[in-house]
Amino acid sequence: MQDKSGMKSQSYVVDSSVIVKWLSNYNERRVAQADQLLRDVQESRVTLSAPQLAIYEVSNALLKGKQLPPAEVSRLLHILYLIPIDWVTETEEQIMAGYRIGHRYNMTVYDAAFVALAKAREAKLVTDNIKHQGKAKGVEVLALADY
């Protein structure tokens, strides 16, 4: 995909640790970097994708971590669906790729799903969870702090 200047835009897979910051920045770190990424998306400098799993993880963070009431979560999820993220439905092949990555690098399949998608899309993975996802080889993992 090209941006408004005709340059090819950078493709990123974004994980739940970043997405949550766009919806509720209370008690969050590196919000400025997350906001910059979102501005870059809005200005077509980057494109985003994420496995649909992220929607469940984000919803769970809003429920358990942020302890937000249902009406607020409904409003925030509406906002989430307005962000131009290509939500990728998991396939058997993608789940097995995530499983293999999780098994090889001792990570959860949840974390590995984002790595597997970045690898399949030849994209960089942007995360604020670098401790876990940074273990994987064969995909560029960008710490949100460095964005």
N, C-alpha and C positions, 0 to 999 in steps of 0.2 A: 504494500500500500504506500502511496506517496502523500506527503504533506502538501500544504498550500503552495509551497515554493517549488514543488516538483521533486523534492528530495525524497528518498525512500524513508519511511518512518520505521523506527525501531519497534520490534515486536517483543512484548513481555508477557510472561505468565505472572499473575499477581496472586499472592496467597491470602488467606483469611486474616493473618496478622496485620496486613496492610489495609485490607478492606474495612475492618472494624474501625480503624482510625478515621475513615471518611464519614462514618455514621455517628460515632460517639467518641469524642476525643478526651472525655473525662478520664483522668488517671492514666493517660497514654503518653508515651515518649515518642519522639521523632515524628510529630504531627506535621511539622513544617515540610519535611521531606515527602511525606505522604501527600500533602496538599500540592506540592510541586509536581509530583507524578500525575495527579489528577488534572492539574492545569495543562500539562504536556499532552495528556489524552484529549482534553477539550480543544486544544489548538492543533490537533492532528499530527503532533510530533512523534507520538508513540501509539501503538495499539495494544489492547489488553485482551487476554483470555484467561479463563480459570475453569477448573472442573466444577460441575454443578455441586459437588460435595461442599464447596466453599460456602454456598448459601446456607447449608445446614450448620456448618461450623460457626459462621457469623451469627446466625440466629441463636445458637447455643451460647455464644459469648455474650450476646445481649440479654439472654435469659439468666444464665448462671453467673457470669462474671460481672455484668453491669446491673443485673437485677431490675431491668426495665419492665414497666407494665405493658400488657398486650397492646393497648392503643398506641403507645409510643413505638413499639416494635413494628406494628403495622405501618405506621408513617415512615419509619426508617427503611423498611423493606421496599416500600414504594419508591423511595429515593434510590435505593440500591439498583432497582431494575431500570432506572433512568440513566445510570452510568453505562457508557458504551463498552461493556465487557462481553466478549464472545463466550457465553456459558457453554461449555463442552460437556455433552452427555457421555458418561463413562461407558465404554464398551468392554466386553470380555478381554480383548487384547490390551486395552489401557489399564484395566485393573490388574491383569497379570504382570504388565510392565512395572506397575507400582509395587506389586508384591515382590517381584524380583529385586527391585532397588531397595525396598525395605529390608528384605532378607540379607542382601549383600552388605548393606551399610548400617545394619542394626537401627533402623528407623521405623516409625509406625507407617503402616500402609497409607494412613491419612496424609502424613507429610510427604511420603514418597509419590503420592498421586500428582502433586504439583510438579515434582521433579520429572516424572514420567511425561507429563504433558509438555513441559518446557523442552524436553529432549525430542519428543515427537514433532513439535512445532519449530524446532531449531530456534528457540527463543531464549531470552534470559529470564531467569526466575527472580523476581523481586520479593524479598521476605524480610520480616523483622524477627525471624526465627532462624537466624543463620547457624546457631549452635547445632541444630538438628539437620537442616537441609543442606548446609554447607559441606557435609560429609561426602555427598555423592560426587562421583567423577563422571565426566562426559557431558556435563551441562554447566553453563555459566550461572552461578548463583550470586546475585548482587544484594548485599546487605542494604536495607532501607537507609541506614545511617550514611551510606556512601552515595546515595542517589543525589 
